[in-house]
Amino acid sequence: MHTWTVKTMTMLAAMLVAATISGCGDMPLERGVSGAGLGAAAGAVGGALVGAPGTGAAVGAAVGGAAGALTTRRQINFGRPIWQR
């Protein structure tokens, strides 16, 4: 029987979030929001591996949000946001 740990649940949640918002968008706000979501998911996974998923998610959200908002679609393009498909 498999016992679900906090790390396992955090990684599964992060993957679900990343899969749901995998589009970057065209406008700076859309790019910032999706970048923050992807960054938070990746940060939570990385943070969970060292015992601090909340801190990892916060740092990842800040870095991902800034990267999304400060870049153009030509520089980084993950396609149309899922809510526009």
N, C-alpha and C positions, 0 to 999 in steps of 0.2 A: 504494500500500500504506500502511495506517495504522499508525503507530508509537504504542504505548500508553505514555503518560508517567505519572510518579508522580501528577501532579495529576489526570489522567483516571481512573486506577485508584482514587484516594482518593475522588473524587466519586462514582464508581459504587458503591463499597463503602458510602459514607455513605447513598446513596439506598436501597440494599438493606437496610441496617440500619433506617433510618427506616420503610420499608414493612413490615418484618417485625414491628416492635413498635409499631405505630401506635395501639394501645389504651392508655388511661391506667390503667384499673382503678378499683376502689372503695376498697381499703384504702390507707393511707398508704405502706406498703412497696411495693405494686404501682405506685402512682403515682410514687414516688421512683425506682424502678428503670426504669420506662418513660420517665420524664422525663430521667433521666441518659442513657439510650441515645439518645433523640432529640436531646438537647443535645450529646452527643458527636458524633453524626453531623453535625449542623449546624455545630458548632464545627470539625470536621475539614475540612469543605468551605470554610468561611470562612478557616481557618488555611492551607489549601493555596493559596488565592489570594494570600496574602501570604508564603508560603514557610515556614510553621510549623504544619503540620497536627497534630502531636502536642500542641503547646501549645493550639491551638484546641480540640482534642478534650477536653483536660483541663479547660479553663475551661468549655466547653459542658456537660460532664458534671456539673460542680459546680453550675452555675447551673440546669440542667434538673432535676437530682436534688432540689435544694432547692425549686424551684418546684413539682415534682410532690408532694413530701412535705408541703409547707406549705400546699397549697391543698386545697379540698374538691371533690367531684364537681360540686357546684352552681356553683362558680366557673369551673372548666375541665373540660370533659367531651368526650373524644375517642371515647367508646363503650367497649364491653367489650374487654378485652385479647384479643389473637389466640389466646392459649393457652386461653381460656374459650369460644371460639366453636365 
